[in-house]
Amino acid sequence: MAARDHSAATAAQPAGVGRIVLRDQVKTILLERILSGDYAPGDRLVETRIAQELGTSQAPVREALRELELLRFLESAPFRGTWVREVSDAELIEVFPIRAALEEVAAREAAKRLDGDVAALEAEIDAMAKAEDVVAQAEHDTRFHELIVEASGNTRLFEVWSSLQVEARTTITAVATGLAPAEAAELHRPILEALRRRNARQAGKAIRSHVEMFGKRLVKERAHHG
């Protein structure tokens, strides 16, 4: 099938999109279209036309396209523009087992070092539950996990974890699974409670299971929409 030239595309203008659309909002909109199939592999995405459709300048669109290319959802070439690439399930979930293993180690150490003080983590769960959009939900979700990795006290582990583009991948998972913010927040409670009880073994087990579960949900949703 011939590639389509997308800009205003087939999807209607998203509700609530004003004159100023931040990069993360644009990225989320484009992700939703890619993951839903509104933008198919091979479809061209034209920066100027997307900016016009969303009522924003080209800068946040350009940044969003660049980030999606780094995440390997898009490809570009001189004189050919930018287009959607085919992304396999294997590519989408390959980071999950790595992240699960890293966070298990981090949570075990964090349980000892936090000494039951989980106020900051609880605040992120509460903020996640009240998030008004996917961008805010992913931000608080990521910060919850980041606090645990930081609390491990292992600088090298934190560096490796940070290299996994966790916030961007959390956004992808949130968009693909469609979990309501309150539901997503509650799924973090077992981790929080294990850390509150200073149970290192249970904290490690809970966070590993949590990360792996989201990987499975992502594949399930992809199969459902495929």
C-alpha positions in Angstrom: 0.0 0.0 0.0 1.3 3.4 -0.9 2.5 5.6 2.0 0.2 8.4 3.0 1.3 12.0 3.5 0.1 12.8 7.1 -0.3 16.2 8.6 -3.9 16.9 9.5 -4.3 13.2 8.9 -7.4 11.2 9.5 -7.7 12.0 13.2 -9.8 14.9 14.3 -8.1 17.7 16.2 -7.7 16.5 19.8 -9.9 18.1 22.4 -8.3 20.7 24.5 -5.4 21.5 22.2 -4.9 25.2 22.4 -2.7 27.7 20.5 0.3 26.7 22.5 1.1 23.0 22.6 4.1 21.8 24.5 6.5 19.3 23.1 5.4 16.5 25.4 1.7 17.1 24.5 2.6 16.9 20.8 4.6 13.8 21.3 1.7 12.2 23.2 -0.7 13.0 20.4 1.6 11.6 17.8 2.2 8.5 19.9 -1.5 7.9 20.2 -1.9 8.0 16.5 1.0 5.7 15.8 0.0 3.1 18.4 -3.6 3.2 17.3 -2.7 2.8 13.6 -4.0 6.2 12.5 -0.4 6.7 11.4 0.7 3.5 9.7 4.3 2.4 8.9 5.6 4.4 5.9 3.3 7.4 6.5 5.0 10.7 6.2 4.7 13.3 9.0 5.0 16.9 7.8 6.2 19.2 10.5 4.6 22.4 9.1 1.2 20.8 8.6 1.1 19.1 12.0 1.9 22.5 13.6 -0.9 24.1 11.7 -3.3 21.4 12.7 -2.5 21.7 16.3 -2.4 25.5 16.3 1.2 25.7 17.5 4.6 26.8 16.3 6.9 24.3 14.5 9.4 24.2 17.4 7.5 21.8 19.7 6.5 19.6 16.7 10.1 19.4 15.6 11.3 18.5 19.1 8.5 15.9 19.4 9.4 14.3 16.0 13.1 14.2 17.1 12.3 12.4 20.3 10.1 9.9 18.6 12.9 9.2 16.2 15.2 8.6 19.1 12.7 6.2 20.4 12.7 4.6 16.9 9.0 5.2 16.1 10.1 7.4 13.2 12.8 7.6 10.6 14.1 10.5 8.5 16.4 11.2 5.7 17.6 14.3 3.8 15.2 15.3 1.0 12.8 12.5 2.0 11.4 13.9 5.2 10.1 12.0 8.2 8.0 8.8 8.2 6.6 6.2 10.6 8.7 3.1 10.9 7.4 -0.4 11.8 8.0 -1.1 15.4 7.9 -4.7 16.6 6.6 -5.9 20.0 10.2 -7.2 20.7 11.5 -3.7 20.3 8.9 -2.1 22.5 9.4 -4.6 25.4 13.1 -5.2 25.3 13.8 -2.6 28.0 11.4 -4.0 30.5 13.4 -7.0 31.7 16.5 -4.8 32.0 14.6 -2.1 33.9 12.9 -4.7 36.1 16.3 -6.2 37.1 17.8 -2.8 37.9 14.8 -1.6 39.9 14.8 -4.9 41.9 18.3 -4.2 43.1 17.5 -0.5 43.7 14.4 -1.3 45.8 16.2 -3.8 48.0 18.8 -1.2 48.9 16.2 1.6 49.1 14.2 -0.4 51.7 17.2 -0.3 54.0 18.3 3.3 53.3 14.8 4.9 53.4 14.2 3.3 56.8 10.4 3.4 56.3 10.3 7.1 55.3 8.1 6.9 52.1 6.4 10.3 52.3 8.0 11.5 49.0 6.9 8.3 47.3 3.4 8.6 48.6 3.2 12.2 47.4 4.0 11.0 43.8 1.4 8.3 44.0 -1.2 10.9 45.1 -0.2 13.3 42.4 -0.3 10.5 39.8 -3.9 9.6 40.8 -4.9 13.2 40.2 -3.1 13.7 36.9 -5.2 15.4 34.3 -3.4 14.0 31.3 -1.0 11.3 30.2 2.0 13.7 30.3 1.5 14.5 34.1 0.7 10.8 34.8 4.0 9.7 33.2 5.9 12.4 35.0 4.8 11.4 38.5 5.0 7.7 37.6 8.6 8.1 36.5 9.5 10.3 39.5 8.2 7.5 41.9 10.6 5.0 40.3 13.4 7.6 40.1 13.2 8.3 43.8 13.6 4.6 44.6 16.6 4.3 42.3 18.1 7.4 43.8 17.5 6.0 47.3 19.6 3.0 46.5 22.7 5.1 46.8 24.2 3.4 43.8 25.4 6.1 41.3 26.3 3.7 38.5 22.9 1.9 38.8 21.2 5.3 38.5 23.2 6.2 35.4 22.3 3.0 33.7 18.6 3.3 34.7 18.5 6.9 33.4 19.9 5.8 30.0 16.7 3.7 29.4 14.6 6.8 28.7 12.2 5.8 31.4 9.8 8.8 31.2 9.4 8.5 27.5 8.8 4.8 27.7 6.3 5.3 30.6 4.4 7.7 28.4 4.3 5.0 25.6 3.0 2.4 28.0 0.4 4.8 29.5 -0.9 5.7 26.0 -0.9 2.1 24.8 -2.6 0.6 27.9 -5.1 3.4 28.5 -4.9 3.0 32.3 -6.7 5.7 34.2 -4.3 7.7 36.4 -6.0 6.5 39.6 -5.7 2.9 38.5 -2.1 3.3 37.5 -1.3 5.0 40.9 -2.9 2.1 42.9 -0.6 -0.4 41.1 2.3 1.3 42.9 0.9 0.7 46.4 2.4 -2.8 47.0 5.9 -1.3 46.3 5.2 1.6 48.7 4.0 -0.7 51.5 7.0 -3.0 51.2 9.3 0.0 51.5 7.3 1.4 54.4 7.8 -1.9 56.2 11.5 -1.9 55.4 11.0 -5.3 53.7 13.9 -5.4 51.2 13.1 -8.7 49.7 9.4 -7.9 49.2 10.2 -4.4 47.8 12.5 -5.9 45.2 10.0 -8.6 44.3 7.1 -6.1 44.1 8.9 -3.6 41.9 10.2 -6.3 39.5 6.7 -7.8 39.2 5.3 -4.3 38.6 7.6 -3.5 35.8 7.3 -6.9 34.1 3.5 -6.6 34.4 3.5 -3.4 32.4 5.6 -5.0 29.7 3.0 -7.8 29.4 0.1 -5.3 29.3 1.8 -3.4 26.5 2.1 -6.5 24.4 -1.5 -7.5 25.1 -2.8 -4.1 24.1 -0.7 -4.2 20.9 -2.2 -7.6 20.0 -5.7 -6.3 20.7 -5.3 -3.4 18.4 -3.4 -5.3 15.8 
